[in-house]
Amino acid sequence: MFLSYLGKSNAGGGCPLENSQSQEVTPVPIWKCKNTECKAWVREELASSSTPECPMCKGPMIRSIKHLPKLVKKHKTNRKKTGE
């Protein structure tokens, strides 16, 4: 499972992406841990199931929205195999 972000929230600065330039943010559907002491969350598109459990504390997760910078998807180029 891929975790998008664990740890501190973006409130109050501290995000290394903020200090260079202002990035365009979009609302992203996420699953966040229902436990208030746990800070784990996962992008909905990267969740392991339709109702995932928390990867950190194994507790229930709830749907939410987080405003994040756009995810840049890099496309792989097809290389020709040698010997063909």
DSSP file (Angstrom, degrees, kcal/mol; ACC not computed):
  #  RESIDUE AA STRUCTURE BP1 BP2  ACC     N-H-->O    O-->H-N    N-H-->O    O-->H-N    TCO  KAPPA ALPHA  PHI   PSI    X-CA   Y-CA   Z-CA
    1    1 A M              0   0    0      0, 0.0     2,-0.5     0, 0.0    46,-0.1   0.000 360.0 360.0 360.0 140.9    0.0    0.0    0.0
    2    2 A F        -     0   0    0     44,-0.5     2,-0.5    41,-0.1    41,-0.2  -0.864 360.0-151.8-100.0 126.2    1.3    3.5   -0.8
    3    3 A L        -     0   0    0     -2,-0.5     3,-0.2     1,-0.2    39,-0.2  -0.860   2.5-158.6 -98.5 127.6    0.9    6.1    1.9
    4    4 A S  S    S-     0   0    0     -2,-0.5     2,-0.3    37,-0.5    -1,-0.2   0.915  71.5 -14.2 -70.8 -42.6    0.5    9.6    0.6
    5    5 A Y  B     -A   41   0A   0     36,-0.9    36,-0.8     2,-0.0     2,-0.4  -0.944  56.3-173.7-164.2 136.2    1.6   11.4    3.7
    6    6 A L        +     0   0    0     -2,-0.3     2,-0.4    -3,-0.2    34,-0.1  -0.986  53.5  22.5-130.5 144.5    2.1   10.6    7.4
    7    7 A G  S    S+     0   0    0     -2,-0.4    -2,-0.0    32,-0.1     0, 0.0  -0.863  94.0  29.1 114.8-138.9    2.9   13.0   10.2
    8    8 A K  S    S-     0   0    0     -2,-0.4     2,-0.1     1,-0.1    -2,-0.0  -0.208  71.4-118.7 -67.8 149.9    2.4   16.7   10.7
    9    9 A S        -     0   0    0      2,-0.1    -1,-0.1     1,-0.1    -3,-0.0  -0.362  24.2-113.7 -79.0 167.8   -0.4   18.6    9.0
   10   10 A N  S >  S+     0   0    0     -2,-0.1     3,-1.3     2,-0.1     5,-0.3   0.544  80.7 115.4 -79.7  -7.0    0.3   21.4    6.6
   11   11 A A  T 3  S+     0   0    0      1,-0.2    -2,-0.1     3,-0.1     0, 0.0  -0.399  76.5  21.5 -65.5 137.0   -1.2   24.0    9.0
   12   12 A G  T 3  S-     0   0    0     -2,-0.1    -1,-0.2     2,-0.0     2,-0.1   0.630 116.4 -92.9  83.2  13.7    1.4   26.5   10.3
   13   13 A G  S <  S+     0   0    0     -3,-1.3     0, 0.0     1,-0.1     0, 0.0  -0.385  75.5 130.9  81.4-159.7    3.9   26.0    7.4
   14   14 A G        +     0   0    0      1,-0.3    -1,-0.1    -2,-0.1    -3,-0.1   0.322  40.3 127.3  90.5  -8.2    6.8   23.6    7.5
   15   15 A C    >>  -     0   0    0     -5,-0.3     3,-1.3     1,-0.1     4,-0.7  -0.725  55.6-146.2 -83.9 124.3    6.0   22.1    4.1
   16   16 A P  T 34 S+     0   0    0      0, 0.0     4,-0.4     0, 0.0     3,-0.2   0.732  96.1  61.1 -64.8 -20.1    9.1   22.2    1.9
   17   17 A L  T 3> S+     0   0    0      1,-0.2     4,-0.9     2,-0.1     3,-0.4   0.737  96.5  60.9 -76.5 -21.3    6.9   22.8   -1.2
   18   18 A E  T <4 S+     0   0    0     -3,-1.3    -1,-0.2     1,-0.2    -5,-0.0   0.794  92.8  62.4 -77.0 -28.4    5.5   26.1    0.2
   19   19 A N  T  < S+     0   0    0     -4,-0.7    -1,-0.2    -3,-0.2    -2,-0.1   0.700 103.2  46.8 -76.9 -17.8    8.7   28.0    0.5
   20   20 A S  T  4 S-     0   0    0     -3,-0.4     2,-0.3    -4,-0.4    -1,-0.2   0.916 123.1 -25.8 -90.2 -47.0    9.7   28.0   -3.2
   21   21 A Q     <  -     0   0    0     -4,-0.9     2,-0.5     0, 0.0    -1,-0.3  -0.987  66.5 -90.4-162.2 160.4    6.5   29.0   -5.0
   22   22 A S        -     0   0    0     -2,-0.3     2,-0.3    -3,-0.1    -4,-0.1  -0.674  44.8-156.5 -79.5 123.6    2.7   29.0   -4.7
   23   23 A Q        -     0   0    0     -2,-0.5     2,-0.4     1,-0.0    -6,-0.0  -0.755  21.8-107.2-103.3 149.5    1.3   25.8   -6.2
   24   24 A E        -     0   0    0     -2,-0.3    46,-1.3    46,-0.0     2,-0.3  -0.584  39.1-158.5 -72.1 127.4   -2.2   25.3   -7.5
   25   25 A V  E     -B   69   0A   0     -2,-0.4    42,-0.1    44,-0.2    -1,-0.0  -0.816   8.7-168.2-109.9 150.8   -4.1   23.0   -5.1
   26   26 A T  E     -B   68   0A   0     42,-2.8    42,-2.2    -2,-0.3     2,-0.4  -0.955  34.0 -98.1-132.3 152.0   -7.2   21.0   -5.8
   27   27 A P  E     -B   67   0A   0      0, 0.0    40,-0.2     0, 0.0    38,-0.0  -0.580  43.1-167.0 -71.0 127.9   -9.7   19.1   -3.5
   28   28 A V  E     -B   66   0A   0     38,-2.7    38,-2.2    -2,-0.4     2,-0.3  -0.967  20.5-124.7-120.5 127.7   -8.6   15.5   -3.3
   29   29 A P  E     +B   65   0A   0      0, 0.0    15,-2.5     0, 0.0    16,-0.4  -0.555  42.3 170.9 -70.9 132.6  -10.8   12.7   -1.9
   30   30 A I  E     -BC  64  43A   0     34,-2.7    34,-2.4    -2,-0.3     2,-0.5  -0.857  36.3-125.7-134.4 167.4   -9.0   10.8    0.8
   31   31 A W  E     -BC  63  42A   0     11,-2.8    11,-2.6    -2,-0.3     2,-0.3  -0.988  32.7-172.9-110.7 126.5   -9.4    8.2    3.6
   32   32 A K  E     -BC  62  41A   0     30,-3.0    30,-3.0    -2,-0.5     9,-0.2  -0.915  31.6 -96.3-121.9 152.1   -8.3    9.4    7.0
   33   33 A C  E     -B   61   0A   0      7,-2.1    28,-0.2    -2,-0.3    20,-0.0  -0.381  21.7-145.1 -65.6 136.1   -8.0    7.5   10.2
   34   34 A K  S    S+     0   0    0     26,-2.4     2,-0.4    -2,-0.1    -1,-0.1   0.750  77.1  95.3 -73.3 -24.2  -11.0    7.9   12.5
   35   35 A N  S >  S-     0   0    0     25,-0.4     3,-1.1     1,-0.2    -2,-0.1  -0.568  71.0-148.0 -69.9 121.5   -8.7    7.8   15.6
   36   36 A T  T 3  S+     0   0    0     -2,-0.4    -1,-0.2     1,-0.3    -3,-0.0   0.719  96.0  56.0 -66.9 -21.1   -8.0   11.4   16.5
   37   37 A E  T 3  S+     0   0    0      2,-0.0     2,-0.4    -3,-0.0    -1,-0.3   0.675  95.5  77.0 -83.4 -17.7   -4.5   10.4   17.8
   38   38 A C    <   -     0   0    0     -3,-1.1    -5,-0.1     1,-0.1    16,-0.0  -0.792  58.9-168.3 -96.8 134.9   -3.5    8.8   14.5
   39   39 A K        +     0   0    0     -2,-0.4   -32,-0.1    -7,-0.1    -1,-0.1   0.260  41.4 129.2-104.9   9.9   -2.5   11.2   11.7
   40   40 A A        +     0   0    0    -34,-0.1    -7,-2.1    -8,-0.1     2,-0.3  -0.366  26.2 165.6 -72.2 144.6   -2.5    8.7    8.8
   41   41 A W  E     -AC   5  32A   0    -36,-0.8   -36,-0.9    -9,-0.2   -37,-0.5  -0.979  17.3-158.3-152.9 156.9   -4.3    9.3    5.5
   42   42 A V  E     - C   0  31A   0    -11,-2.6   -11,-2.8    -2,-0.3     5,-0.1  -0.996  29.8-107.2-137.9 138.2   -4.4    7.8    2.0
   43   43 A R  E >   - C   0  30A   0     -2,-0.4     3,-1.3   -13,-0.2     4,-0.4  -0.427  31.3-126.9 -60.5 139.1   -5.5    9.2   -1.3
   44   44 A E  G >  S+     0   0    0    -15,-2.5     3,-1.2     1,-0.3   -14,-0.1   0.878 109.1  56.3 -58.2 -39.3   -8.8    7.5   -2.3
   45   45 A E  G 3  S+     0   0    0    -16,-0.4    -1,-0.3     1,-0.3   -15,-0.1   0.685 111.2  44.4 -68.5 -16.8   -7.3    6.5   -5.7
   46   46 A L  G <  S+     0   0    0     -3,-1.3   -44,-0.5   -44,-0.0    -1,-0.3   0.321  84.3 124.0-108.3   6.4   -4.5    4.7   -4.0
   47   47 A A    <   -     0   0    0     -3,-1.2   -44,-0.0    -4,-0.4    -3,-0.0  -0.361  63.3-132.5 -69.1 148.3   -6.5    3.0   -1.3
   48   48 A S  S    S+     0   0    0      5,-0.1     2,-0.3    -2,-0.0    -1,-0.1   0.692  82.5   3.8 -77.2 -19.7   -6.1   -0.8   -1.2
   49   49 A S  S    S-     0   0    0      4,-0.1    -2,-0.0     1,-0.0    -3,-0.0  -0.913  82.0 -94.3-152.7 177.6   -9.9   -1.5   -1.0
   50   50 A S  S    S+     0   0    0      1,-0.3    -3,-0.0    -2,-0.3    -1,-0.0   0.735 125.1  26.9 -73.9 -21.4  -13.3    0.3   -1.0
   51   51 A T  S    S-     0   0    0    -20,-0.0    -1,-0.3    11,-0.0    11,-0.0  -0.659  90.5-169.9-135.9  79.5  -13.3    0.5    2.8
   52   52 A P        -     0   0    0      0, 0.0     9,-0.7     0, 0.0     2,-0.3  -0.230  15.8-131.6 -72.4 157.8   -9.6    0.4    3.9
   53   53 A E  B     -D   60   0B   0      7,-0.1    -5,-0.1     1,-0.1     6,-0.1  -0.764  41.5 -84.6-101.6 156.9   -8.3    0.0    7.4
   54   54 A C     >  -     0   0    0      5,-3.1     4,-1.4    -2,-0.3    -1,-0.1  -0.379  30.4-147.6 -62.3 128.9   -5.7    2.4    8.8
   55   55 A P  T  4 S+     0   0    0      0, 0.0    -1,-0.2     0, 0.0   -52,-0.0   0.696  94.9  42.9 -71.4 -17.7   -2.2    1.2    7.8
   56   56 A M  T  4 S+     0   0    0      3,-0.1    -2,-0.0     1,-0.0    -3,-0.0   0.913 133.4  10.7 -92.6 -53.5   -0.7    2.6   11.0
   57   57 A C  T  4 S-     0   0    0      2,-0.1    -3,-0.1     3,-0.1    -1,-0.0   0.438  90.2-125.6-110.2  -1.1   -3.2    1.6   13.8
   58   58 A K     <  +     0   0    0     -4,-1.4     3,-0.1     1,-0.2     0, 0.0   0.661  65.8 135.0  64.1  18.7   -5.4   -0.8   11.9
   59   59 A G        -     0   0    0      1,-0.2    -5,-3.1    -6,-0.1    -1,-0.2  -0.260  63.5 -73.4 -86.4 178.8   -8.5    1.2   12.9
   60   60 A P  B     -D   53   0B   0      0, 0.0   -26,-2.4     0, 0.0   -25,-0.4  -0.369  44.8-146.5 -72.5 153.5  -11.4    2.3   10.7
   61   61 A M  E     -B   33   0A   0     -9,-0.7     2,-0.3   -28,-0.2   -28,-0.2  -0.889   6.0-153.4-120.2 153.0  -11.0    5.1    8.2
   62   62 A I  E     -B   32   0A   0    -30,-3.0   -30,-3.0    -2,-0.3     2,-0.2  -0.901  24.7-104.4-124.1 154.2  -13.5    7.7    7.0
   63   63 A R  E     +B   31   0A   0     -2,-0.3     2,-0.3   -32,-0.2   -32,-0.2  -0.492  49.5 152.2 -76.2 146.0  -13.8    9.6    3.8
   64   64 A S  E     -B   30   0A   0    -34,-2.4   -34,-2.7    -2,-0.2     2,-0.4  -0.908  39.1-110.4-156.5-179.4  -12.7   13.2    3.7
   65   65 A I  E     -B   29   0A   0     -2,-0.3     2,-0.4   -36,-0.2   -34,-0.0  -0.978  25.0-174.3-124.8 138.4  -11.4   15.9    1.4
   66   66 A K  E     -B   28   0A   0    -38,-2.2   -38,-2.7    -2,-0.4     2,-0.8  -0.997  25.2-129.2-131.7 137.5   -7.9   17.4    1.6
   67   67 A H  E     +B   27   0A   0     -2,-0.4   -42,-0.0   -40,-0.2    -2,-0.0  -0.789  44.2 163.0 -89.9 112.7   -6.6   20.3   -0.5
   68   68 A L  E     -B   26   0A   0    -42,-2.2   -42,-2.8    -2,-0.8     3,-0.1  -0.863  44.0 -91.1-128.9 157.3   -3.3   19.2   -2.1
   69   69 A P  E     -B   25   0A   0      0, 0.0   -44,-0.2     0, 0.0    -1,-0.0  -0.371  62.6 -85.0 -61.8 149.9   -1.0   20.2   -4.9
   70   70 A K        -     0   0    0    -46,-1.3     2,-0.5     1,-0.1   -46,-0.0  -0.300  43.6-118.1 -59.0 139.2   -1.9   18.5   -8.2
   71   71 A L        -     0   0    0     -3,-0.1     2,-0.7     1,-0.0    -1,-0.1  -0.696  23.4-141.1 -81.3 124.4   -0.3   15.0   -8.6
   72   72 A V        -     0   0    0     -2,-0.5     2,-0.6    -3,-0.0    -1,-0.0  -0.784  12.2-156.5 -91.1 118.8    2.1   14.9  -11.5
   73   73 A K        -     0   0    0     -2,-0.7     2,-0.4     2,-0.0    -2,-0.0  -0.854   6.5-150.9 -98.3 121.1    1.8   11.6  -13.4
   74   74 A K        -     0   0    0     -2,-0.6     2,-0.4     1,-0.0    -2,-0.0  -0.756   9.7-138.7 -92.6 134.9    4.9   10.8  -15.4
   75   75 A H        -     0   0    0     -2,-0.4     2,-0.3     1,-0.0    -2,-0.0  -0.768  12.4-133.8 -95.1 135.3    4.5    8.7  -18.5
   76   76 A K        -     0   0    0     -2,-0.4     2,-0.3     1,-0.0    -1,-0.0  -0.646  17.9-131.2 -84.9 143.1    6.9    6.0  -19.2
   77   77 A T        -     0   0    0     -2,-0.3     2,-0.6     1,-0.0    -1,-0.0  -0.728  20.6-116.7 -92.9 144.9    8.2    5.7  -22.8
   78   78 A N        -     0   0    0     -2,-0.3     2,-0.3     1,-0.0    -1,-0.0  -0.698  30.4-155.7 -82.6 123.1    8.2    2.4  -24.5
   79   79 A R        -     0   0    0     -2,-0.6     2,-0.3     1,-0.0    -1,-0.0  -0.743  19.0-113.8 -97.9 146.5   11.8    1.2  -25.4
   80   80 A K        -     0   0    0     -2,-0.3     2,-0.2     1,-0.1    -1,-0.0  -0.592  32.2-119.2 -76.3 138.0   12.6   -1.1  -28.1
   81   81 A K    >   -     0   0    0     -2,-0.3     3,-0.9     1,-0.1     2,-0.2  -0.550  29.3-113.9 -76.1 141.5   13.9   -4.5  -27.0
   82   82 A T  T 3  S+     0   0    0      1,-0.2    -1,-0.1    -2,-0.2     0, 0.0  -0.509  97.0  35.0 -75.2 143.8   17.4   -5.3  -28.2
   83   83 A G  T 3         0   0    0     -2,-0.2    -1,-0.2     0, 0.0    -2,-0.0   0.527 360.0 360.0  92.4   8.4   17.7   -8.2  -30.6
   84   84 A E    <         0   0    0     -3,-0.9    -2,-0.1     0, 0.0    -3,-0.0   0.432 360.0 360.0-103.5 360.0   14.4   -7.7  -32.4
